Amino acid sequence: MNSESQTRLSPLAERVTSVDFFRGFTMFLLAGEASHLFGKLHMIDNGFFRFLGTQLEHHEWNGLHFWDLIQPFFMFIVGVAIPFAVANRMKKGDSLSAINRHAFKRSLLLLFFGWALYFIEADHLVFRFQNVLAQLSVAYLVAFLIRNKSVTFQILFTLILLLLIDLAYRFFPVAGFNQPWAPYQNLGAWFNNTIEGVDKASIWATLNFVSTTAHTVWGVLCGRLLMSEKSVKEKMTLMIIAGVSALVIGYALDLFHITPIIKKIATASFVFAGGGWTILVLCLCYWLIDVKKLFPKVAWFFIVVGMNSIFIYIFFHIGSGD
């Protein structure tokens, strides 16, 4: 028997509404960005709105704005949903082989849509895979395949990924691309140029899928935690400890000039800091929506949006014209 059938799950295994709420909230923010609403905040002659407008755009390079957390939110919440989805499919009688085929098919579709968005925008054949769907195609499949491994294994797996990509950036030997934390002069830029066939192809690194896979794997661990029969207090305590620990590591790496927080090349410090904030936001959503059951009408709206997240992402990405 596999571990899905062996693990005792709480009644919440069928659905934890805070998961859909969190995902829906993320999609709502993406819709606001696609409508160019956030960009208008800078036009308001008010310090608060200018600050808000700054937080709702990506940091130029070394640093972290709220908007830099949107991709971690999305990739993480997909991981959270994996244990629930597998458990529900098994409850319906699906075989493990059928579930595996579905996961591989989903991964390929995510990769295709991630590529197709750039193809549509460019109006000619291009090979770009920097958006969240393309990144998620790899992260989702990896997280799915190791979902039944121990907590220790999954944490060590992500730490090794982060260490390997960090070392690869630091010691990449190609002249002109051996400045690990400089824009357009690092391993990520070299890889982009190589697969796209042009100089300065994109400042957003395709190789980000390596390090950001950690967010989806950590999501699986949080999903397993939410499905467990641990008490609410135990679940929230573990999420708070994990979130704060990741924040401390991420910001310490940046503060002590070990590895800067750079979202555009998904440095290890960014992954830790982004993951920490994401886990804490999930904890807050869980407490508000599933435990306290506050704001039911508002929650319902975001839950509906969250249950159609991939379609909504594609719709707004195409409609934005960016």
C-alpha positions as CSV (number, residue, x, y, z in Angstrom):
1,M,0.0,0.0,0.0
2,N,1.2,3.5,-0.7
3,S,1.4,6.2,2.0
4,E,-1.7,8.0,0.8
5,S,-3.8,5.1,1.8
6,Q,-1.9,4.4,5.0
7,T,-2.0,8.0,6.4
8,R,-4.9,8.8,8.6
9,L,-6.5,12.0,7.4
10,S,-8.9,14.4,9.0
11,P,-12.3,15.2,7.5
12,L,-10.7,18.3,6.1
13,A,-8.9,16.1,3.6
14,E,-11.6,16.7,1.1
15,R,-11.2,20.5,1.1
16,V,-9.6,23.1,3.2
17,T,-11.3,26.3,2.0
18,S,-8.4,28.5,3.0
19,V,-6.4,26.9,0.2
20,D,-8.8,28.0,-2.4
21,F,-9.2,31.4,-0.7
22,F,-5.4,32.0,-0.8
23,R,-5.3,30.9,-4.4
24,G,-8.2,33.1,-5.3
25,F,-6.7,36.1,-3.5
26,T,-3.6,35.6,-5.6
27,M,-5.6,35.5,-8.8
28,F,-7.5,38.6,-7.8
29,L,-4.2,40.5,-7.5
30,L,-3.1,39.2,-10.9
31,A,-6.3,40.5,-12.3
32,G,-5.7,43.9,-10.8
33,E,-2.2,44.0,-12.3
34,A,-3.4,42.9,-15.7
35,S,-5.9,45.8,-15.7
36,H,-3.1,48.2,-15.1
37,L,-5.0,49.4,-12.0
38,F,-1.9,49.2,-9.7
39,G,0.2,51.4,-12.0
40,K,-2.3,54.3,-11.5
41,L,-1.6,54.4,-7.7
42,H,1.7,56.3,-8.4
43,M,-0.5,59.1,-9.9
44,I,-2.2,59.8,-6.6
45,D,-0.5,62.6,-4.7
46,N,-0.4,60.7,-1.4
47,G,2.5,59.0,0.3
48,F,0.5,55.9,1.3
49,F,-0.7,55.3,-2.2
50,R,2.7,55.8,-3.7
51,F,4.1,53.3,-1.2
52,L,1.3,50.9,-2.1
53,G,2.0,51.4,-5.8
54,T,5.7,50.6,-5.2
55,Q,4.9,47.5,-3.3
56,L,2.6,46.3,-6.1
57,E,5.4,46.2,-8.6
58,H,8.5,44.0,-8.8
59,H,11.7,45.2,-7.1
60,E,14.2,46.4,-9.7
61,W,16.9,44.0,-8.6
62,N,18.2,43.4,-5.0
63,G,15.3,43.6,-2.6
64,L,11.8,42.4,-2.0
65,H,8.5,44.0,-2.7
66,F,5.1,42.5,-1.9
67,W,4.5,41.9,-5.7
68,D,7.6,39.7,-5.7
69,L,5.7,37.2,-3.5
70,I,2.9,36.6,-6.1
71,Q,4.8,33.8,-7.9
72,P,5.8,32.1,-4.6
73,F,2.2,32.3,-3.6
74,F,1.0,30.6,-6.8
75,M,3.7,27.9,-6.9
76,F,3.3,27.2,-3.2
77,I,-0.4,26.9,-3.2
78,V,-0.3,24.4,-6.1
79,G,1.9,22.3,-3.9
80,V,-0.5,22.6,-1.0
81,A,-3.3,21.3,-3.2
82,I,-1.4,18.2,-4.3
83,P,-2.1,15.9,-1.3
84,F,-5.8,16.9,-1.3
85,A,-6.1,16.2,-5.0
86,V,-4.4,12.8,-4.8
87,A,-6.5,11.8,-1.7
88,N,-9.7,12.8,-3.5
89,R,-8.9,10.9,-6.7
90,M,-8.1,7.8,-4.7
91,K,-11.3,8.2,-2.8
92,K,-13.1,8.2,-6.1
93,G,-11.4,4.9,-7.0
94,D,-8.7,6.1,-9.3
95,S,-5.6,3.8,-9.5
96,L,-2.2,5.1,-8.7
97,S,-1.1,4.7,-12.3
98,A,-4.1,6.8,-13.5
99,I,-3.2,9.5,-11.0
100,N,0.4,9.4,-12.2
101,R,-0.6,9.7,-15.8
102,H,-2.8,12.7,-14.9
103,A,0.1,14.4,-13.1
104,F,2.5,13.9,-16.1
105,K,-0.2,15.2,-18.5
106,R,-0.9,18.2,-16.3
107,S,2.9,19.0,-16.2
108,L,3.1,18.9,-20.0
109,L,0.1,21.1,-20.4
110,L,1.5,23.7,-18.0
111,L,4.8,23.7,-20.0
112,F,2.9,24.1,-23.2
113,F,0.8,26.9,-22.0
114,G,3.8,28.6,-20.4
115,W,5.6,28.5,-23.8
116,A,2.4,29.4,-25.8
117,L,1.9,32.6,-23.8
118,Y,5.2,33.9,-25.1
119,F,4.6,32.5,-28.6
120,I,1.2,34.4,-28.7
121,E,2.7,37.6,-27.5
122,A,5.7,37.6,-29.8
123,D,3.6,36.6,-32.9
124,H,6.5,34.3,-34.0
125,L,8.2,31.2,-32.8
126,V,10.2,31.8,-29.6
127,F,11.6,29.6,-26.8
128,R,11.0,31.4,-23.6
129,F,9.9,29.7,-20.4
130,Q,10.2,32.4,-17.7
131,N,6.5,32.7,-16.7
132,V,5.0,30.9,-13.7
133,L,3.2,28.2,-15.7
134,A,6.4,27.0,-17.4
135,Q,8.3,27.2,-14.0
136,L,5.4,25.4,-12.4
137,S,5.4,22.5,-14.9
138,V,8.7,21.3,-13.5
139,A,8.1,22.2,-9.9
140,Y,4.7,20.6,-9.9
141,L,6.0,17.3,-11.3
142,V,8.9,17.1,-8.9
143,A,6.8,17.9,-5.9
144,F,4.2,15.3,-7.0
145,L,6.8,12.6,-7.5
146,I,8.4,13.0,-4.0
147,R,5.1,13.8,-2.2
148,N,5.2,10.6,-0.1
149,K,8.8,11.0,1.0
150,S,9.5,11.9,4.6
151,V,9.5,15.5,5.8
152,T,13.2,15.3,6.3
153,F,13.8,14.0,2.8
154,Q,11.8,16.7,1.2
155,I,13.4,19.5,3.2
156,L,16.9,18.2,2.5
157,F,16.0,17.8,-1.2
158,T,15.0,21.4,-1.4
159,L,18.1,22.6,0.5
160,I,20.3,20.6,-1.8
161,L,18.6,22.2,-4.9
162,L,19.2,25.7,-3.4
163,L,22.8,24.9,-2.6
164,L,23.6,23.5,-6.0
165,I,22.0,26.4,-8.0
166,D,23.8,28.9,-5.6
167,L,27.1,27.2,-6.3
168,A,26.4,27.1,-10.0
169,Y,25.9,30.8,-10.1
170,R,29.0,31.6,-8.0
171,F,31.4,29.4,-10.0
172,F,30.1,29.6,-13.5
173,P,33.3,30.1,-15.6
174,V,32.1,31.7,-18.9
175,A,33.6,35.1,-19.3
176,G,31.0,37.9,-19.3
177,F,28.6,35.7,-17.3
178,N,30.7,35.0,-14.2
179,Q,29.3,37.8,-12.0
180,P,26.7,35.8,-10.0
181,W,24.5,38.6,-8.8
182,A,24.9,41.2,-11.6
183,P,22.1,41.8,-14.1
184,Y,22.7,40.1,-17.5
185,Q,26.1,38.9,-16.4
186,N,25.3,35.6,-14.6
187,L,24.5,32.0,-15.3
188,G,20.8,32.7,-15.7
189,A,21.5,35.3,-18.4
190,W,23.8,33.0,-20.2
191,F,21.2,30.2,-20.2
192,N,18.5,32.5,-21.5
193,N,20.7,33.8,-24.3
194,T,21.7,30.3,-25.2
195,I,18.1,28.9,-25.6
196,E,16.7,32.1,-27.1
197,G,19.6,32.8,-29.4
198,V,19.8,36.5,-28.7
199,D,21.9,38.8,-26.4
200,K,20.2,40.0,-23.2
201,A,17.3,37.8,-23.9
202,S,15.6,38.4,-20.6
203,I,16.5,39.5,-17.1
204,W,14.1,36.8,-15.8
205,A,16.0,33.6,-15.6
206,T,14.5,30.4,-17.0
207,L,16.7,28.5,-14.5
208,N,14.5,29.9,-11.7
209,F,12.6,26.6,-11.9
210,V,15.4,24.9,-10.1
211,S,15.3,27.0,-6.9
212,T,11.6,27.8,-6.9
213,T,10.7,24.1,-6.9
214,A,11.3,24.5,-3.2
215,H,8.2,26.6,-2.9
216,T,6.0,23.8,-4.4
217,V,7.6,21.1,-2.3
218,W,7.2,23.2,0.8
219,G,3.5,23.6,-0.2
220,V,3.1,19.8,-0.3
221,L,4.5,19.6,3.2
222,C,2.0,22.2,4.4
223,G,-0.8,20.4,2.6
224,R,0.1,17.2,4.4
225,L,0.1,19.1,7.6
226,L,-3.4,20.6,7.0
227,M,-4.7,17.2,6.1
228,S,-3.3,15.6,9.3
229,E,-5.2,15.0,12.5
230,K,-3.0,17.4,14.4
231,S,-4.8,20.0,16.4
232,V,-5.4,23.5,15.0
233,K,-2.9,24.8,17.5
234,E,-0.2,22.3,16.4
235,K,-0.8,23.0,12.7
236,M,-0.5,26.8,13.2
237,T,2.5,26.5,15.5
238,L,4.4,24.4,13.0
239,M,3.5,26.8,10.1
240,I,4.6,29.8,12.2
241,I,7.9,28.2,13.2
242,A,8.6,27.2,9.6
243,G,7.6,30.6,8.2
244,V,9.6,32.6,10.7
245,S,12.6,30.3,10.3
246,A,12.6,30.7,6.5
247,L,12.3,34.5,6.9
248,V,15.2,34.7,9.3
249,I,17.4,32.6,6.9
250,G,16.5,34.5,3.8
251,Y,17.0,38.0,5.3
252,A,20.1,37.0,7.1
253,L,21.7,35.7,3.9
254,D,21.0,39.1,2.3
255,L,21.9,41.2,5.4
256,F,25.3,39.6,5.8
257,H,26.0,39.9,2.1
258,I,26.2,36.1,1.6
259,T,23.5,35.8,-1.1
260,P,21.4,38.8,-2.0
261,I,17.6,38.7,-2.3
262,I,17.0,38.8,-6.1
263,K,13.6,37.6,-7.3
264,K,14.6,37.8,-11.0
265,I,17.2,35.1,-10.7
266,A,15.4,33.4,-7.7
267,T,18.4,33.3,-5.4
268,A,18.4,31.1,-2.3
269,S,17.8,34.1,-0.1
270,F,14.8,35.1,-2.2
271,V,13.4,31.5,-2.0
272,F,13.7,31.4,1.8
273,A,12.3,34.9,2.3
274,G,9.5,34.4,-0.2
275,G,8.7,31.0,1.2
276,G,8.6,32.3,4.7
277,W,6.1,35.0,3.9
278,T,4.0,32.6,1.9
279,I,3.8,30.0,4.7
280,L,2.8,32.7,7.2
281,V,0.1,34.0,4.8
282,L,-1.3,30.5,4.5
283,C,-1.3,30.2,8.3
284,L,-3.3,33.5,8.5
285,C,-5.8,32.4,5.8
286,Y,-6.3,29.1,7.6
287,W,-6.9,30.8,10.9
288,L,-9.3,33.4,9.4
289,I,-11.2,31.2,7.0
290,D,-11.2,27.6,8.3
291,V,-10.8,28.2,12.1
292,K,-12.6,31.4,12.8
293,K,-14.8,31.3,9.6
294,L,-14.7,35.1,9.3
295,F,-15.9,37.1,6.2
296,P,-17.9,34.2,4.7
297,K,-19.2,36.2,1.7
298,V,-15.8,37.7,0.9
299,A,-14.3,34.2,1.3
300,W,-16.8,32.7,-1.0
301,F,-15.8,35.0,-3.8
302,F,-12.1,34.3,-3.6
303,I,-12.8,30.6,-3.1
304,V,-14.7,30.4,-6.5
305,V,-11.9,32.3,-8.2
306,G,-9.3,30.0,-6.6
307,M,-11.0,26.9,-8.0
308,N,-10.3,28.1,-11.5
309,S,-6.8,29.5,-11.1
310,I,-5.0,28.2,-14.2
311,F,-7.7,29.4,-16.6
312,I,-7.9,32.8,-14.9
313,Y,-4.1,33.2,-15.0
314,I,-4.0,32.5,-18.8
315,F,-7.0,34.7,-19.5
316,F,-5.5,37.7,-17.7
317,H,-2.0,37.1,-19.0
318,I,-3.2,37.2,-22.6
319,G,-5.6,40.1,-22.0
320,S,-3.1,42.3,-20.3
321,G,-1.0,42.7,-23.5
322,D,2.2,42.7,-21.4
